[in-house]
Amino acid sequence: MNKFSTILSHTYITKVKTKSFIFSTLITLLIIAGLANFQSIIDMFAGEDSGEIAVVDESGVYTEALQQSLAAADENIELVPFDGTVDEAKAAIQDGEYGALVVLTESEAQIFDATYFANTITESGNQMIIEQHLQQLKIAIATQASGIDEAMIAEIYAPIAFEAVALDESAKTEEELNQARGIVYVMLFVLYMTVMMYGQMIATDVATEKSSRVMEILISSAPPITHMFAKIIGIALVGLTQIGLFIIVGYTLIRSKQEELVGGVFELFGVQDTSPMIFVYAIVFFILGYLLYATLAAMLGSLVSRIEDVGQLTTPMMMLIVIAFMIAIFGLGAPESTFVTVTSYIPFFTPMIMFLRVGMLDIPIWEIALSLGIMVGTIAILAYIGAKVYSGGVLMYGRSGSLKDFKKALVLGKKEK
């Protein structure tokens, strides 16, 4: 036990002190802070003066109506009637006196035509807003001229009242599904990134120790099985430390800006009114998924002697993670499909896909228990086989880049025992 804790603490401290860990943690914390202040950042830029927009109105009656429409919608656009000619207004824009120019010309068929002039038209924000309000103004004028009731026109263009209602009492409502879909997506992405990153870290760490011949010293002081699981748990603690920092900082920022973050993106991702059991299942499936892929990564890492060979040998494992993530993304739109249901019981896909089903559907508890049992059993089998392969693999040196060395490592592991 003393050897196990020594290797574990050495692995943890070494990884936490690396520049890559510190740098990635700081960058991610800055991103989290930026997301928490996203609305404030948008408002800050949106609050900047967009510049006056000159208007040349041939009729002299549309400018005021357009100004009233923009003011009613609280748009940050200031229209200024221009008394000169269109050419003089264009020259004023090029001189920087105005941000843009809108020319309104009378048209018998369409009431009026509009032309938008600017030094560059890459910034389409003001252009689209003005076009939208001019369209509304045209409809209002045409409606009034034809004698049609404006209220009737508004009723015709109003969105249809459409509501989806589930007849099954146990089924989730549309609002609950939208909230679950957001939080499940976030959890899937976190699970995907962490398992891929830390699984690769384990394989690379084992290969690094072999390439530096440190492994010969380690296996002489501690059994390979002790070293493997100390390595897995040590890097798991590194991941938990990093994720823990993200959660603490994120939670603190969310609490401090709770009123600002109500609704919008915050509500879209389902953080509001989400069942605590979703987060419990997320932790359970995350831990089991990590142990599953970490054991596999340690086993594969022990088969190579050079860091350059790690990527080639761990590619199949990474493909499994990618496939699981892609199926889960598909399942967000069709969680009850047979394909999603079947793949949720495949142990390498279970952490993501069964969690997806748990978050999106009201499935029987026995299905969750069965999937967890399959995962635990698979982890036990992988741990047993992985320990033997690891025991033999750490003794193998030379070029290696394929799974053909698996059998050789297994034989050496049995002899070592």
C-alpha positions in Angstrom: 0.0 0.0 0.0 2.9 2.3 0.7 4.4 1.7 -2.7 1.0 2.3 -4.3 0.5 5.7 -2.5 4.1 6.7 -3.4 3.6 6.1 -7.1 0.1 7.7 -7.0 1.4 10.9 -5.2 4.4 11.1 -7.5 2.2 10.8 -10.6 -0.3 13.4 -9.3 2.3 16.0 -8.2 4.4 15.6 -11.3 1.4 16.2 -13.6 0.0 19.1 -11.6 3.3 21.0 -11.8 3.7 20.7 -15.5 3.4 23.9 -17.6 0.8 22.3 -19.9 -1.5 21.6 -16.9 -1.1 25.1 -15.5 -1.5 26.8 -18.9 -4.6 24.8 -20.0 -6.2 25.3 -16.6 -5.7 29.1 -16.7 -6.9 29.3 -20.3 -10.1 27.3 -19.5 -10.8 29.4 -16.4 -10.5 32.5 -18.5 -13.0 31.0 -21.0 -15.4 30.2 -18.2 -15.1 33.7 -16.9 -15.8 35.0 -20.4 -18.9 32.8 -20.8 -20.2 33.9 -17.5 -19.8 37.5 -18.5 -20.9 36.9 -22.1 -24.0 39.0 -21.9 -22.1 41.9 -20.3 -19.5 41.7 -23.1 -22.1 41.7 -25.8 -23.9 44.7 -24.1 -20.6 46.6 -23.9 -20.0 46.3 -27.6 -23.6 46.8 -28.5 -23.6 50.0 -26.4 -21.0 51.6 -28.6 -22.1 54.5 -30.9 -22.9 53.0 -34.3 -22.6 56.4 -36.0 -25.3 58.6 -37.5 -27.0 57.4 -40.7 -28.1 60.1 -43.2 -31.5 59.8 -44.9 -32.4 61.4 -48.2 -36.2 61.1 -48.5 -37.7 62.3 -51.8 -41.3 62.3 -50.4 -40.3 63.8 -47.0 -42.8 61.7 -45.1 -41.2 58.3 -44.6 -38.2 59.4 -42.5 -40.2 60.4 -39.4 -42.2 57.1 -39.5 -38.9 55.1 -39.8 -37.5 57.0 -36.8 -40.5 56.2 -34.7 -40.4 52.5 -35.7 -36.7 52.3 -34.7 -37.3 54.1 -31.4 -40.2 51.9 -30.5 -37.9 48.8 -31.0 -35.2 50.5 -29.0 -32.7 50.2 -31.8 -29.4 52.0 -31.3 -29.5 53.7 -34.7 -29.7 57.5 -35.2 -31.3 58.7 -38.4 -30.4 62.2 -39.6 -32.4 63.8 -42.5 -30.0 65.1 -45.1 -31.0 68.3 -47.0 -28.5 68.1 -49.8 -28.3 65.9 -52.9 -27.5 62.1 -52.9 -24.1 62.8 -54.4 -23.4 65.3 -51.6 -24.5 62.7 -49.0 -22.2 60.1 -50.5 -19.3 62.5 -50.3 -20.1 63.2 -46.6 -20.0 59.4 -45.9 -16.6 59.1 -47.6 -15.4 62.0 -45.5 -16.5 60.2 -42.3 -19.4 62.6 -41.4 -21.9 59.8 -41.4 -21.8 56.1 -41.0 -24.1 55.3 -43.9 -26.8 56.7 -46.2 -30.4 55.5 -46.9 -32.1 56.9 -50.0 -35.9 56.6 -50.1 -37.4 57.0 -53.6 -41.1 57.0 -54.4 -42.4 54.0 -56.3 -46.0 53.6 -57.3 -45.9 49.8 -57.2 -44.0 49.3 -53.9 -44.8 52.7 -52.3 -41.1 53.4 -51.9 -37.7 51.9 -52.8 -34.7 52.1 -50.5 -31.0 52.1 -51.3 -28.3 51.7 -48.6 -24.9 53.3 -49.2 -21.8 52.8 -47.0 -18.0 52.8 -47.4 -18.1 49.0 -46.9 -21.1 46.8 -46.6 -19.4 44.0 -44.7 -21.0 45.2 -41.4 -24.6 44.1 -42.2 -26.2 44.7 -38.7 -27.6 48.2 -39.3 -28.4 47.4 -42.8 -30.6 44.4 -41.9 -32.3 46.3 -39.0 -33.2 49.2 -41.3 -34.4 46.9 -44.1 -36.7 45.0 -41.5 -38.3 48.3 -40.3 -38.8 49.6 -43.8 -40.6 46.4 -44.7 -42.9 46.8 -41.7 -43.4 50.4 -42.7 -44.3 49.4 -46.2 -46.9 46.9 -45.0 -48.5 49.5 -42.7 -48.7 52.1 -45.4 -50.1 49.6 -48.0 -52.6 48.3 -45.5 -53.8 51.8 -44.7 -54.0 52.7 -48.3 -56.1 49.7 -49.3 -58.5 50.1 -46.4 -57.6 46.8 -44.7 -57.8 46.6 -41.0 -54.2 46.6 -39.5 -55.3 44.4 -36.7 -56.4 41.8 -39.1 -53.1 41.9 -41.0 -51.3 41.5 -37.7 -53.4 38.5 -36.8 -52.7 36.9 -40.2 -48.9 37.3 -39.8 -48.9 36.2 -36.1 -47.2 32.8 -35.5 -49.6 29.9 -35.2 -50.2 28.6 -31.7 -48.6 25.1 -31.8 -48.0 23.0 -28.8 -46.6 19.4 -28.5 -48.4 17.4 -25.7 -47.3 13.9 -24.6 -50.1 11.6 -23.8 -47.9 9.3 -21.7 -48.0 10.7 -18.2 -44.4 9.6 -17.5 -43.1 11.3 -20.6 -41.2 14.6 -20.3 -42.8 17.9 -21.4 -41.3 19.9 -24.3 -39.8 22.4 -21.8 -38.2 19.5 -19.8 -36.8 18.0 -22.9 -35.2 21.2 -24.0 -33.6 21.7 -20.6 -32.4 18.1 -20.6 -31.1 18.3 -24.1 -28.9 21.3 -23.2 -27.4 19.8 -20.0 -26.9 16.4 -21.6 -25.0 18.0 -24.5 -22.7 19.9 -22.1 -22.1 16.7 -20.1 -21.4 14.7 -23.2 -18.9 17.2 -24.4 -17.1 17.3 -21.0 -17.1 13.5 -20.9 -15.8 13.2 -24.4 -13.0 15.7 -23.9 -11.8 14.5 -20.5 -11.8 10.8 -21.3 -9.9 11.4 -24.5 -7.4 13.8 -23.0 -6.6 11.9 -19.8 -6.8 8.5 -21.5 -4.1 9.7 -23.9 -2.2 11.2 -21.0 -2.0 7.8 -19.3 -0.8 6.0 -22.4 1.8 8.7 -23.1 3.0 8.7 -19.5 3.6 5.0 -19.5 5.5 5.1 -22.8 7.6 8.1 -21.6 8.7 6.1 -18.6 9.6 3.1 -20.8 11.5 5.3 -23.2 13.6 6.8 -20.4 14.2 3.4 -18.9 12.6 4.6 -15.6 10.2 1.6 -15.9 13.0 -0.8 -15.1 13.5 0.8 -11.7 9.8 1.1 -11.0 9.0 -2.6 -11.7 11.9 -3.7 -9.5 10.4 -1.7 -6.6 6.7 -2.3 -7.1 4.6 -4.9 -9.0 3.4 -3.8 -12.4 -0.2 -4.2 -11.4 0.4 -1.7 -8.5 2.1 0.7 -10.8 -0.7 0.5 -13.4 -3.6 1.3 -11.1 -1.6 3.9 -9.2 -0.9 5.6 -12.5 -4.6 5.4 -13.5 -5.9 6.8 -10.2 -3.1 9.4 -10.0 -4.0 10.9 -13.4 -7.7 10.6 -12.5 -7.0 12.8 -9.5 -5.3 15.3 -11.8 -8.4 15.4 -13.9 -10.7 15.8 -10.9 -8.5 18.6 -9.6 -8.8 20.4 -12.9 -12.5 19.8 -13.3 -13.1 20.7 -9.7 -11.4 24.1 -10.2 -13.6 24.7 -13.3 -16.8 23.8 -11.3 -15.9 25.9 -8.3 -15.0 29.0 -10.4 -18.0 28.4 -12.7 -20.4 28.0 -9.8 -19.1 31.1 -8.1 -19.5 33.2 -11.2 -23.0 31.8 -11.9 -24.1 32.6 -8.3 -22.7 36.1 -8.5 -24.5 36.8 -11.8 -27.6 34.7 -11.2 -30.0 37.4 -12.1 -28.2 38.3 -15.3 -27.9 34.7 -16.5 -31.6 33.8 -16.0 -33.0 32.9 -19.4 -31.1 33.1 -22.7 -28.2 30.8 -23.2 -28.1 30.0 -19.5 -31.7 28.6 -19.8 -31.0 27.0 -23.2 -28.3 24.7 -21.7 -30.7 23.5 -19.0 -28.9 24.8 -15.9 -32.1 26.1 -14.5 -34.6 23.7 -12.8 -32.6 20.6 -13.7 -33.1 17.5 -11.6 -30.1 16.8 -9.3 -30.2 13.2 -10.4 -29.0 14.2 -13.9 -25.7 15.4 -12.2 -25.5 12.2 -10.1 -25.8 10.0 -13.2 -23.3 12.3 -15.0 -20.7 11.7 -12.2 -21.4 7.9 -12.1 -21.1 7.5 -15.9 -18.1 9.8 -16.0 -16.1 7.8 -13.4 -17.0 4.4 -15.0 -16.2 5.7 -18.4 -12.9 7.0 -17.3 -11.9 3.7 -15.6 -12.9 1.8 -18.7 -10.8 3.8 -21.1 -8.0 4.5 -18.6 -7.4 0.8 -18.1 -7.4 0.3 -21.8 -5.0 3.2 -22.4 -2.6 2.0 -19.7 -2.6 -1.5 -21.3 -1.9 0.0 -24.8 0.7 2.4 -23.5 2.7 -0.5 -22.0 3.0 -2.1 -25.4 5.1 0.7 -26.9 8.6 1.9 -26.1 8.6 5.2 -27.9 6.3 8.2 -27.5 5.9 8.4 -31.3 4.2 5.0 -31.3 1.5 5.9 -28.8 -0.8 7.7 -31.3 -0.8 4.8 -33.7 -1.6 2.2 -31.1 -4.3 4.2 -29.3 -6.1 5.3 -32.4 -8.7 2.5 -32.3 -9.5 3.5 -28.7 -9.9 7.1 -29.7 -12.1 6.1 -32.6 -14.4 4.3 -30.1 -14.8 7.5 -28.1 -15.5 9.5 -31.3 -18.1 7.0 -32.5 -19.8 7.0 -29.1 -19.9 10.8 -29.1 -21.3 10.9 -32.7 -24.0 8.4 -31.8 -24.9 10.4 -28.7 -25.2 13.6 -30.8 -27.5 11.8 -33.2 -29.5 10.5 -30.1 -30.2 14.1 -29.0 -32.7 14.2 -31.7 -33.9 10.6 -31.5 -33.3 9.3 -28.0 -36.0 6.6 -28.4 -34.6 5.0 -31.6 -33.8 1.3 -31.5 -30.2 2.1 -32.7 -29.6 4.4 -29.7 -31.2 1.9 -27.3 -29.1 -1.1 -28.5 -25.8 0.9 -28.6 -26.4 2.1 -25.0 -25.6 -1.4 -23.8 -22.3 -1.6 -25.6 -19.8 -1.0 -22.7 -17.5 1.3 -24.7 -20.5 3.5 -25.7 -22.6 3.2 -22.5 -21.0 6.2 -20.6 -22.3 8.6 -23.2 -25.3 7.0 -24.8 -27.0 5.5 -21.6 -26.4 8.9 -19.9 -28.1 10.5 -22.9 -31.1 8.2 -22.5 -31.3 8.8 -18.7 -31.3 12.5 -19.3 -33.8 12.6 -22.1 -36.1 9.8 -21.3 -37.9 8.3 -18.3 -36.4 4.8 -18.6 -36.9 1.9 -16.1 -34.3 1.7 -13.3 -33.5 -1.9 -14.3 -32.1 -0.7 -17.6 -29.8 1.7 -15.9 -28.7 -1.0 -13.4 -28.1 -3.4 -16.3 -26.0 -0.9 -18.2 -24.0 -0.1 -15.0 -23.5 -3.8 -14.3 -22.3 -4.4 -17.9 -19.8 -1.5 -17.5 -18.5 -2.7 -14.1 -18.1 -6.2 -15.5 -16.3 -5.0 -18.6 -14.0 -2.8 -16.4 -13.2 -5.9 -14.2 -12.4 -8.0 -17.3 -10.2 -5.3 -18.8 -8.5 -4.8 -15.5 -7.7 -8.5 -15.2 -6.4 -8.7 -18.8 -4.8 -5.3 -18.7 -2.9 -6.1 -15.6 -1.3 -9.2 -17.3 -0.6 -7.3 -20.5 0.8 -4.4 -18.5 3.0 -6.8 -16.6 4.5 -8.2 -19.8 4.3 -5.0 -21.8 6.5 -2.9 -19.5 9.2 -5.5 -20.1 9.0 -5.2 -23.9 11.4 -2.8 -25.7 12.0 -2.0 -29.3 9.8 -0.7 -32.1 6.1 -1.4 -31.7 3.1 0.0 -33.3 0.5 -2.7 -33.7 -1.7 -4.9 -31.7 0.3 -8.0 -32.7 2.4 -7.4 -29.6 -0.6 -7.9 -27.4 -0.2 -11.7 -27.3 3.5 -11.4 -26.7 2.9 -9.1 -23.7 0.2 -11.4 -22.4 2.6 -14.4 -22.4 5.3 -12.4 -20.7 2.8 -11.2 -18.1 1.9 -14.8 -17.2 5.6 -15.8 -16.9 6.2 -12.7 -14.7 3.5 -13.8 -12.4 
